[in-house]
Amino acid sequence: SKHGRVVKVLNTGAVEDDFYVQFQGTGGINGPGLWIETVSPSKSTGIKETTMVHELVCTAKNTFKFQAILWAKRKAGDDVTNEHPSFIDKKIQQAFFYNNRLGFLTEDNVSMSQSADFTNLYAVSARTLVDNDPIDLNVSSTRPAKLHGIIPTAQGLVLFSQNQQFIMFSADGNLSPKTALIRALSNYKMDGNIDPVEVGTGINFVTKAYDSGGFTRVFSMVPRGNQESPDIVDIGRIVAEYIPSTVDSLISSPQNSFIALYGRTIQ
């Protein structure tokens, strides 16, 4: 065939199983060669670097460079068979590393890169799903769930929203798009502007109790497993009216089992 020719392969009547192939002629010329899977010629090949997450790179001693990241292009499929990550055109709330993947939180979605390929957020093929493909999941809930906090644990990835907490884990072996699951853990309210912190094997988060005098409550969560409810204790109960609602930051020292809260407007 003609070198560079692109055709769309229609399987059944459903659009979910269509794919595109491009002819690669031997030696880059027309004639004999191979058909290689490719991306739809009418669709975007990937992410716009200028409006995406950037990186701070150490180029020499005490020298750093802030620059755009060269994100991998989409090499197969279209917006149906190999869609963009769910954070496109939305505000990224948090970025993290977990299970050898780079991840992002956006509204009620968790998006993770290919395994060991942090800049690749697209599947290898539009025809089949492989274990190292990106993971993109939604937290199903009857409550508003805007994810803003995340803590890795031995049981899985604990996700925090203002009204509910979730855990992301693998149903069988390593985390992959075939095995990744998200389920609800608890239904505690928490402050959406203060991220949770780790303290040893536990996690601490705060709630602004505006309806009970304008004070802040501090909770400790200890996950117990994928199928178990966590142990949650109100550790600030003994000083229930001591911590003001003007605190805006929470830090911890896991080695000393110590947490501290502070705010810029506290006198």
N, C-alpha and C positions, 0 to 999 in steps of 0.2 A: 504494500500500500504506500501512500504518500507519507513521507516523514513528517511527524508533528500532527497528523490528522487525529481529531478527537471525536469519538462517537459515544452516544448514550445507550446503555444496554437496558432494555425493558424486560423484566422477568415476568411477574404477574401484573395484574391491574393495579396493585397497590404501589404508591410512590416510595414506600419505605424500603423496597428491595431493588430499586434502580441504582445503577452506578455508571461511572464514566471511565473510559480507557483511552489512552493515547498511543499512537503507533510510533515506535522508536526504530527507525530504519538502521540496518547494520552499517556502521561507519557514518551515520548521520545523513544518509541519502535515501532516496526513494528506492523501493524494491523489497527484498526480504528483510525481516526483522521481528520484533516482539510487540505485543500489546501490553501496556503497563497501566495499572489503575491510576487515575488522576482526579483532580478536582474539577467541578463544573466550570466551564469557561465564562459563565455569566454570573458567577458568585465571587465574593471576596475571598482572597486567599489567606486572610488571617487578621491579626490584631494590629491596631494602630499604635506604634511605639510611643508617640509623643503624648498621648493621653492615658497611657497605661502606667503601671507601677514602675518606678525607676530603681536604680541600685547605686550604692555608695561603695566604690572600689578602692582598695589600698594599692597604689601604684609604686610606692617607695616608702621609706621610713618617714613617718609623720606627714605623708602626702596622700591625699584622697581625691578621688574624682567622682562627681555625681553625674550620672549619665543614664540615657535610655537603655533598656534591655532589648536585645535582638531576639524577639519571640519567634519560635518556630512557625512556619507557614502551614496552612491546611493543605494537605497533599492529596486528599481523596474526598469524594462525596460532594454534598451540597448542604443547604441549611436544614434539610430534613434528615438525611442519613448520617451527617457528621456536623452537627450544629455547633454554633459558637458557644463558649462558656456562658453560664447564666448571668454572670456579672456584667456582661456587655451592656452599655448604656445605663448602668446603675452605679450607685455609690458603694465602693468596697469598704466594709466596716473593719475588717481585720485581715492580716496576712499571717501565715504560720507554716512551719515545717512539721510533717508527721509521716512516719512509715515510708521514708525516702521519697516523699512527694511535697511539692509546694502547694499550699492551699489558700483559698480566699473565702471570706464570709460576706454575703450580700443578701440583705433582707432575710428571707427564710431559706436560703440556698447555701450549700457547701460545694465549692468547686476545687478540685485537686488535679494537679498535672499528671503527666505520665510518670511512672515509677523510674527514678534515677535520671529523669530528663526534665528538669525543673522549668524550662522555658517552652515546653511543648504541651499545649492544652487541647490538642485535637487527637482523634483516634487514628490509628495506623491505616485502617481500611474501613470503607463504608459497607463492606460485605460481611464482615464477621467481627466479633468482639473478642479481644485478647486480654489477658490478665494485667498487662502493664498499661492498658489504655487509661485515659483520664477518668476521674470519678466526679459526677455531678448529681447531687441528691437534694431533694426538698424535704424539709421537716413538716410532716403532715400533722396539723393540729387544728382544733376548733377555736383556739385563741390566737390573737395576733402574736406572731413570733418573729420579731426582728432580731436576728442573731448579732451579738456584739462582742461576746467573750468566748474564749476557748482555752481549755487546759488538757494536755495529754496525760493519760493515766494508764496503768497496767491493764485496766478493763476496756479501755477504748478512749475515744476523743469526747470529752465532756463539753457540750455546747450550751451557751447561756443566752437567754433572751430576757426581756423585762418581766415576762409573766410565767415563763416555763423553762425547765432545763431538760436537755436531751443527752443521749450518748450515741456516738457513731462507732460501730464495731464491725468486725468481720464474722459472718455466720459460720465460716469454715476456712481456717488457715489464714493466709496473708490477705491484707485488704486489697480488694480488686473491684472493678465495676460489676462483677457477677455476684460477689459475696457481701458487699458493703450494705449495711442497714443502719437506720436511725430510729430510735424509739424514745418515747418520753420517759424521763426519770422522776421529775417532781414538778410541783406547781407553785413555787415560791416567787413572790415579787422581788425584784432587785433593781438597783439603780443602773440605768442604761449607760451612764457616763463614767462609771467606775468599774474597771475590769476586775474579775476575781483573781486571787493569788493562791499559790501553793504554799502549804506549810507542812512539810514532811509528807505523810500519806494522805493528808486532808486538803480541802479547798475552802477558802474563806470568801464570802461575798457579803455585800451590805444592802440594806433596804432603808430607804428614806420613809419613815413613818410620819408623814405629814398629818395623817388623820388621828394621831395619838400624841399631839403636843409638839410636833416638829422635831423629833429626835431620830437618831439613826440606830438601827438594829444590825448586829453582826452575827452571821450564821456560819457554821462549820459543816461542810459536807464530806463524808467519807464514802466513796463508791464501793459497792460490795460485789459487783459482778454484773454481767449483761442481763441476766434475768432476775436480778434482785433490786429492791428499792434501796436507795442509799440511806445511811444514817445521817440525819441532819439535826444539829443542836443549836439553839439560840445562845451562843456563848456570851453575848452582851446583856443577857437578862439581869445579871446582878448589878449592872450599872445602866439600867434601862433608860434613865433620863439624864445621862451624863454626856453622851456623845451628841453634839448638835447636828442639825441637818445641813449645816454649811460646809461639812467636810466634802472634799471633791477628789481625794486620792487615797489609795490603799496600797501599802507596800508590806513586804514580809521578809523575814530571815528564817528560812527553813531549818538551818542548823541549830538555831536557838529557840525554835518554836515561838516566834515572836512576830506580831503584826503591829502596824502603826497606821493611824489615820490622821490626815491633816487637811487643812483648807486655807486658801489665801485670804479669806475674810474673817477667820476666827481670831478673836481678840485674846 
